[in-house]
Amino acid sequence: MVPWKVLAAVTTTEGELQLRQRNPKEFLITIDGRVLMTSAERSSEEAVATLACKQLAAKRAPRVLIGGLGMAYTVRAALDVLPKSAKVTVAELTAEVETWNRGPLAVLTRGAVLDPRVRVVIQDVARVIERPPPGGYDAIVLDLYEGPHAAQKRENDPFYGRAALARTFAALAPGGVLAIWSEEINAVFKKRMIDAGFETTVHHPGGSRAYVVYLGRRGEADALRRGPGPRAPLTDKARPARRGR
């Protein structure tokens, strides 16, 4: 078997982030020695983006925010559904990950981050959600390494807590969609989304596979009635780093 070769590495607060390769299209990204993502598996990344962006068929120039760049499979799946007039913002924690996607990883996604519709910002997606564009996003896709299952008991979780969901609701345009990948279904989190105002459904795109996608819509009439919603500040104490997959 061909051994893995470390192509690049960067020190982060979570440990060393490495890009490894052993065949022309076979890559790993590891964090502190643990596998974070692999080029061999992309079905869930494609599912969460496709489910979200298919909801935007009636939008002439949809604005989409994706949390986590990873190997850009989520970005590529979104681009394949969205029109040429779309604008896609990708929030990524580590600048080197964008560099890898512009370099050796580009072969996996036909250079997704090079698409003129895409803008990568090196920032925590929770911070980006706090400052949406005028009118809000038409879709927000959270495809992070840790889904809401592990965070369901943390009321102040920066992505999946009650205040976080309120901020996300407020960041969406009327009729906008929130899509969240999760390891498995969790009734507590589904109710939390509903309580935040989302018309919520849970999807099992992998069939017998464990992962699920929560899809929440900000209803047209409900959004107009509720207004912008609460914008509780996001404190550093309440925001653990969360990486894209």
JONOR-V882335 format. One record per backbone hydrogen bond with DSSP energy under -1.0 kcal/mol. CO is the residue of the C=O (numbers start at 1). NH is the residue of the N-H. Records with the same first field share a line. If there is no record, write none. Layout:
BEGIN
CO=NH, NH
END
This chain:
BEGIN
5=21
8=19
10=17
12=15
15=12
16=32
17=10
18=30
19=7, 8
20=28
21=5
23=26
26=22
27=39
28=20
29=36, 37
30=18
31=34
34=31
37=29
38=41
42=46
43=47
44=48
45=49
46=50
47=51
48=52
49=53
50=54
52=55
53=56
56=59
62=87
63=138, 139
64=89
65=141
66=91
67=143
69=72
72=76
73=77
74=78
75=79
76=80
78=81, 82
83=86
87=64
88=119
89=66
90=121
91=68
94=97
95=99
96=100
97=101
98=102
100=105
103=106
105=108
106=111
111=114
112=115
115=118
117=88
119=90
121=92, 123
124=127, 128
125=129
128=131
133=136
137=173
138=177
139=65
140=179
141=67
142=181
143=245
151=154
154=157
155=162
157=161
161=165
162=166
163=167
164=168
165=169
166=170
167=171
169=172
171=137
173=176
176=218
177=140
178=216
179=142
180=214
182=212
186=190
187=191
188=192
189=193
190=194
191=195
192=196
193=198
194=197
199=217
201=215
203=213
204=207
206=209
212=182
213=203
214=180
215=201
216=178
217=199
218=175
219=223
220=224
221=225
222=226
223=227
236=239
243=145
END
